[in-house]
């Protein structure tokens, strides 16, 4: 019996157009809700593992699946765009005078690039199927892109909870298009983690209470990006020189050996000044300087105060006495979270009497 996917010219043309627009991974999933995923989400929120990300709880019922958000949806077009790095994301681990910025944030803001391409694909679909209705999502709506990516065959959710692709490793930005067009679905991707525990073992703050479950409250990406208050003292040493996000659990995944940096969208090429920035230069940024320096970057979203807080934690971990004067100058910062971080960093940098 012929595969229904091979007899659907719209589906095949859609995939070809998505690839032309820069998506290296494309798949189709049914829009039906997934009770198992919904249950796991409910358990995760009930355990408080979402931390202060209140929006996860506020709209949990909509996150249960596509049709919980939009009952008319019939299919989900799952999309992945590569941001595979050329070098080792962990190379700066011992460069204490430098700051480490997550690979995904070293280039242009992915929201803009991925959404522009996804909207172009949506316009193409409407032109081919004029009665089609659709909704485009890129990380800013209650959509569970990673489970949908697995259902559409893009990859599988690894033990670190991120999507892993056999062809692109951990390095995919995800998008989803919900549509009323019924397209033949791809087969869900099988889990290929096996007995590997590399991502669990690599986490500096033990953010995985068990495989396939993340406690965001302990995650460096959460602490440096989403968390607004003082960073809990128990995690400050583990943060090291990471000032925006963390790549450790992603970077050690063995499947990355198949990822090709040549497949990366050029918009995500790293800016030279963000690959190994000096902590001394970042600590000097005021609000205007921060906004100018990070124009067009996702880092701009967290604001100067949260960013400088992160830099102060890295400074306190640096052992670099040359930063003492800069850090001391920030102990009087108007933002109490910044001033507290400066006091802590100063105490770490000054030798004990």
Order of alpha helices (4+ residues) and beta strands (2+ residues): alpha-beta-alpha-alpha-alpha-beta-beta-alpha-beta-alpha-beta-beta-beta-alpha-alpha-beta-alpha-alpha-alpha-alpha-alpha-alpha-alpha
